[in-house]
Amino acid sequence: MPSDLPVTVYTPDSALSDPKRLFREMADELKNSRELSMALFRRDLKAQFRQSVLGYAWLFFPPIATTLVWFFLNSSGVVRVAETGMPYPAFVMIGSLLWQAFTESLNKPIMALTKAKPMLVKLNFPRVAPVLAGIGETTLVSAVRLVLLIPVFILAGVVPSWTILFFPFAYLSMVLLGTAIGGLLTPIGLLYTDVGRAISVFSQFAMYATPVVYPIATAGLLSWVHALNPMTYLVETGRATLVGGPFDALPIALAVTAGAFILLLLAWTIFHITVPRIIERMGM
């Protein structure tokens, strides 16, 4: 019946003038987007490598390639990497998997909405649904890649510690921070494609400013870069959970995770207020 359909009322008042109503709307939008998010998640997951001969094997190639390249550079003496505290292939593989989870989570909100743009301007549905589907896809795909740690640990002779039980929390912290930053940039990214391109360039530089393929610097300018880089503490804590320490970076990693959660709430609020209006202007 027409009376049963949801009614959207537009007013000149700012949504921030009534925070209680704003957060109720956000909660309702999240609730109403569950079924659509799952449908988009299943569709995108099946279609991701549908026209590829190797299919889902492509999921594993980026971290494997990174590990092999840096292992070759280090073993051949082209690049001198300081002592890592564990076999270097395992060190690089752990860092690569964590970093890729972050970068894909960073890119996914903008990519998901850009991909759904033709549908967004024609249909009225929860705008957060494509983003939720994209985040779910990234989280699952990145988690599947973690099976690469099993053969690497066996070949490198690394014995995991019981603290590996906390590794999923370290991994999810990477996804949380990437999603929060990506979500905050999404409204601007819908208006200007430069944002998506800038994120790709930034990710490449940021990787070498983070101890992904080499240990934390103890002196010089790079040591200051590592100290100021929040990703340093998440990557180091993630490695520590797998091999049993040290956990020197844990306190700051917890603070970064808490800050990422607050940033995600802020990004969601801005998204809820701005994206529907941006979509309406795009459809004019």
Contacts in CASP RR format, 6 or more apart in sequence:
PFRMAT RR
TARGET T0000
AUTHOR 0000-0000-0000
METHOD contacts of the structure
MODEL  1
MPSDLPVTVYTPDSALSDPKRLFREMADELKNSRELSMALFRRDLKAQFR
QSVLGYAWLFFPPIATTLVWFFLNSSGVVRVAETGMPYPAFVMIGSLLWQ
AFTESLNKPIMALTKAKPMLVKLNFPRVAPVLAGIGETTLVSAVRLVLLI
PVFILAGVVPSWTILFFPFAYLSMVLLGTAIGGLLTPIGLLYTDVGRAIS
VFSQFAMYATPVVYPIATAGLLSWVHALNPMTYLVETGRATLVGGPFDAL
PIALAVTAGAFILLLLAWTIFHITVPRIIERMGM
8 124 0 8 1.000
15 21 0 8 1.000
15 22 0 8 1.000
15 25 0 8 1.000
15 272 0 8 1.000
15 273 0 8 1.000
16 22 0 8 1.000
16 273 0 8 1.000
22 269 0 8 1.000
22 272 0 8 1.000
22 273 0 8 1.000
25 272 0 8 1.000
26 268 0 8 1.000
26 269 0 8 1.000
26 272 0 8 1.000
29 126 0 8 1.000
29 127 0 8 1.000
29 128 0 8 1.000
29 272 0 8 1.000
30 126 0 8 1.000
30 128 0 8 1.000
30 132 0 8 1.000
32 126 0 8 1.000
33 125 0 8 1.000
33 126 0 8 1.000
33 128 0 8 1.000
33 129 0 8 1.000
33 132 0 8 1.000
36 125 0 8 1.000
36 126 0 8 1.000
36 129 0 8 1.000
36 133 0 8 1.000
37 128 0 8 1.000
37 129 0 8 1.000
37 130 0 8 1.000
37 132 0 8 1.000
37 133 0 8 1.000
38 133 0 8 1.000
39 133 0 8 1.000
40 116 0 8 1.000
40 129 0 8 1.000
40 130 0 8 1.000
40 133 0 8 1.000
40 134 0 8 1.000
41 132 0 8 1.000
41 133 0 8 1.000
41 134 0 8 1.000
41 136 0 8 1.000
41 137 0 8 1.000
44 133 0 8 1.000
44 134 0 8 1.000
44 137 0 8 1.000
45 137 0 8 1.000
45 140 0 8 1.000
45 141 0 8 1.000
48 56 0 8 1.000
48 137 0 8 1.000
48 141 0 8 1.000
49 55 0 8 1.000
49 56 0 8 1.000
49 58 0 8 1.000
49 59 0 8 1.000
52 58 0 8 1.000
59 141 0 8 1.000
59 144 0 8 1.000
59 145 0 8 1.000
60 145 0 8 1.000
60 148 0 8 1.000
62 96 0 8 1.000
62 100 0 8 1.000
63 93 0 8 1.000
63 96 0 8 1.000
63 97 0 8 1.000
63 100 0 8 1.000
63 145 0 8 1.000
63 148 0 8 1.000
64 148 0 8 1.000
66 92 0 8 1.000
66 96 0 8 1.000
66 213 0 8 1.000
67 89 0 8 1.000
67 92 0 8 1.000
67 93 0 8 1.000
67 96 0 8 1.000
67 152 0 8 1.000
70 79 0 8 1.000
70 81 0 8 1.000
70 88 0 8 1.000
70 92 0 8 1.000
70 213 0 8 1.000
71 88 0 8 1.000
71 89 0 8 1.000
71 92 0 8 1.000
72 78 0 8 1.000
73 79 0 8 1.000
74 80 0 8 1.000
74 81 0 8 1.000
74 88 0 8 1.000
75 88 0 8 1.000
81 88 0 8 1.000
81 213 0 8 1.000
81 214 0 8 1.000
81 215 0 8 1.000
82 214 0 8 1.000
82 215 0 8 1.000
83 215 0 8 1.000
84 91 0 8 1.000
84 214 0 8 1.000
84 215 0 8 1.000
85 91 0 8 1.000
85 215 0 8 1.000
86 156 0 8 1.000
86 158 0 8 1.000
86 239 0 8 1.000
86 243 0 8 1.000
87 156 0 8 1.000
87 157 0 8 1.000
87 158 0 8 1.000
89 152 0 8 1.000
89 155 0 8 1.000
89 156 0 8 1.000
90 149 0 8 1.000
90 152 0 8 1.000
90 153 0 8 1.000
90 156 0 8 1.000
90 158 0 8 1.000
91 213 0 8 1.000
91 215 0 8 1.000
91 239 0 8 1.000
92 212 0 8 1.000
92 213 0 8 1.000
93 148 0 8 1.000
93 149 0 8 1.000
93 152 0 8 1.000
94 149 0 8 1.000
94 238 0 8 1.000
94 239 0 8 1.000
94 242 0 8 1.000
95 212 0 8 1.000
95 213 0 8 1.000
95 235 0 8 1.000
95 239 0 8 1.000
96 212 0 8 1.000
96 213 0 8 1.000
97 142 0 8 1.000
97 145 0 8 1.000
97 146 0 8 1.000
97 148 0 8 1.000
97 149 0 8 1.000
98 170 0 8 1.000
98 171 0 8 1.000
98 174 0 8 1.000
98 212 0 8 1.000
98 234 0 8 1.000
98 235 0 8 1.000
98 238 0 8 1.000
98 239 0 8 1.000
99 174 0 8 1.000
99 207 0 8 1.000
99 210 0 8 1.000
99 212 0 8 1.000
99 231 0 8 1.000
99 235 0 8 1.000
100 142 0 8 1.000
100 145 0 8 1.000
101 138 0 8 1.000
101 139 0 8 1.000
101 142 0 8 1.000
101 171 0 8 1.000
101 174 0 8 1.000
101 175 0 8 1.000
102 174 0 8 1.000
102 175 0 8 1.000
102 177 0 8 1.000
102 178 0 8 1.000
102 231 0 8 1.000
102 234 0 8 1.000
103 178 0 8 1.000
103 203 0 8 1.000
103 207 0 8 1.000
104 138 0 8 1.000
104 141 0 8 1.000
104 142 0 8 1.000
105 135 0 8 1.000
105 138 0 8 1.000
105 139 0 8 1.000
105 142 0 8 1.000
105 174 0 8 1.000
105 175 0 8 1.000
105 176 0 8 1.000
105 177 0 8 1.000
105 178 0 8 1.000
105 179 0 8 1.000
105 182 0 8 1.000
106 178 0 8 1.000
106 179 0 8 1.000
106 181 0 8 1.000
106 182 0 8 1.000
106 199 0 8 1.000
106 203 0 8 1.000
107 182 0 8 1.000
107 196 0 8 1.000
107 199 0 8 1.000
107 200 0 8 1.000
107 203 0 8 1.000
108 131 0 8 1.000
108 134 0 8 1.000
108 135 0 8 1.000
108 137 0 8 1.000
108 138 0 8 1.000
108 179 0 8 1.000
108 182 0 8 1.000
109 131 0 8 1.000
109 134 0 8 1.000
109 135 0 8 1.000
109 179 0 8 1.000
109 182 0 8 1.000
109 183 0 8 1.000
109 185 0 8 1.000
109 186 0 8 1.000
110 182 0 8 1.000
110 183 0 8 1.000
110 185 0 8 1.000
110 186 0 8 1.000
110 189 0 8 1.000
110 190 0 8 1.000
110 195 0 8 1.000
110 196 0 8 1.000
110 199 0 8 1.000
111 134 0 8 1.000
112 130 0 8 1.000
112 131 0 8 1.000
112 133 0 8 1.000
112 134 0 8 1.000
112 135 0 8 1.000
113 120 0 8 1.000
113 127 0 8 1.000
113 130 0 8 1.000
113 131 0 8 1.000
113 186 0 8 1.000
113 190 0 8 1.000
113 275 0 8 1.000
114 189 0 8 1.000
114 190 0 8 1.000
115 130 0 8 1.000
116 130 0 8 1.000
117 190 0 8 1.000
117 282 0 8 1.000
120 127 0 8 1.000
120 130 0 8 1.000
120 279 0 8 1.000
120 282 0 8 1.000
121 279 0 8 1.000
121 282 0 8 1.000
121 283 0 8 1.000
127 271 0 8 1.000
127 275 0 8 1.000
127 276 0 8 1.000
127 279 0 8 1.000
128 268 0 8 1.000
128 271 0 8 1.000
128 272 0 8 1.000
131 183 0 8 1.000
131 186 0 8 1.000
131 271 0 8 1.000
135 175 0 8 1.000
135 179 0 8 1.000
138 175 0 8 1.000
139 172 0 8 1.000
139 175 0 8 1.000
142 171 0 8 1.000
142 175 0 8 1.000
143 171 0 8 1.000
146 171 0 8 1.000
149 242 0 8 1.000
152 158 0 8 1.000
153 159 0 8 1.000
153 160 0 8 1.000
158 242 0 8 1.000
158 243 0 8 1.000
160 242 0 8 1.000
160 243 0 8 1.000
161 241 0 8 1.000
161 242 0 8 1.000
161 243 0 8 1.000
161 244 0 8 1.000
161 245 0 8 1.000
162 244 0 8 1.000
163 240 0 8 1.000
163 241 0 8 1.000
163 242 0 8 1.000
163 244 0 8 1.000
163 245 0 8 1.000
164 241 0 8 1.000
164 242 0 8 1.000
165 241 0 8 1.000
166 241 0 8 1.000
167 238 0 8 1.000
167 241 0 8 1.000
167 242 0 8 1.000
169 241 0 8 1.000
170 234 0 8 1.000
170 237 0 8 1.000
170 238 0 8 1.000
170 241 0 8 1.000
170 253 0 8 1.000
171 238 0 8 1.000
173 234 0 8 1.000
173 237 0 8 1.000
173 253 0 8 1.000
173 256 0 8 1.000
173 257 0 8 1.000
173 260 0 8 1.000
174 231 0 8 1.000
174 234 0 8 1.000
174 235 0 8 1.000
176 257 0 8 1.000
176 260 0 8 1.000
176 261 0 8 1.000
176 264 0 8 1.000
177 230 0 8 1.000
177 231 0 8 1.000
177 234 0 8 1.000
177 256 0 8 1.000
177 257 0 8 1.000
177 260 0 8 1.000
177 263 0 8 1.000
178 260 0 8 1.000
179 264 0 8 1.000
180 260 0 8 1.000
180 261 0 8 1.000
180 263 0 8 1.000
180 264 0 8 1.000
180 267 0 8 1.000
181 263 0 8 1.000
181 267 0 8 1.000
182 199 0 8 1.000
182 267 0 8 1.000
183 264 0 8 1.000
183 267 0 8 1.000
183 268 0 8 1.000
183 271 0 8 1.000
184 263 0 8 1.000
184 266 0 8 1.000
184 267 0 8 1.000
184 270 0 8 1.000
185 195 0 8 1.000
185 196 0 8 1.000
185 199 0 8 1.000
186 267 0 8 1.000
186 271 0 8 1.000
186 275 0 8 1.000
187 270 0 8 1.000
187 271 0 8 1.000
187 274 0 8 1.000
187 275 0 8 1.000
187 278 0 8 1.000
188 195 0 8 1.000
189 195 0 8 1.000
189 196 0 8 1.000
190 275 0 8 1.000
190 278 0 8 1.000
190 279 0 8 1.000
190 282 0 8 1.000
191 278 0 8 1.000
206 229 0 8 1.000
206 231 0 8 1.000
207 213 0 8 1.000
209 225 0 8 1.000
209 226 0 8 1.000
209 229 0 8 1.000
210 226 0 8 1.000
210 229 0 8 1.000
210 231 0 8 1.000
210 232 0 8 1.000
210 235 0 8 1.000
211 217 0 8 1.000
211 226 0 8 1.000
211 232 0 8 1.000
211 235 0 8 1.000
211 236 0 8 1.000
212 235 0 8 1.000
216 223 0 8 1.000
216 226 0 8 1.000
216 232 0 8 1.000
216 236 0 8 1.000
217 223 0 8 1.000
217 225 0 8 1.000
217 226 0 8 1.000
226 232 0 8 1.000
230 252 0 8 1.000
230 256 0 8 1.000
232 249 0 8 1.000
233 249 0 8 1.000
233 250 0 8 1.000
233 252 0 8 1.000
233 253 0 8 1.000
233 256 0 8 1.000
234 249 0 8 1.000
234 253 0 8 1.000
234 256 0 8 1.000
234 257 0 8 1.000
236 248 0 8 1.000
236 249 0 8 1.000
236 253 0 8 1.000
237 247 0 8 1.000
237 249 0 8 1.000
237 250 0 8 1.000
237 253 0 8 1.000
240 246 0 8 1.000
240 247 0 8 1.000
240 249 0 8 1.000
240 250 0 8 1.000
END
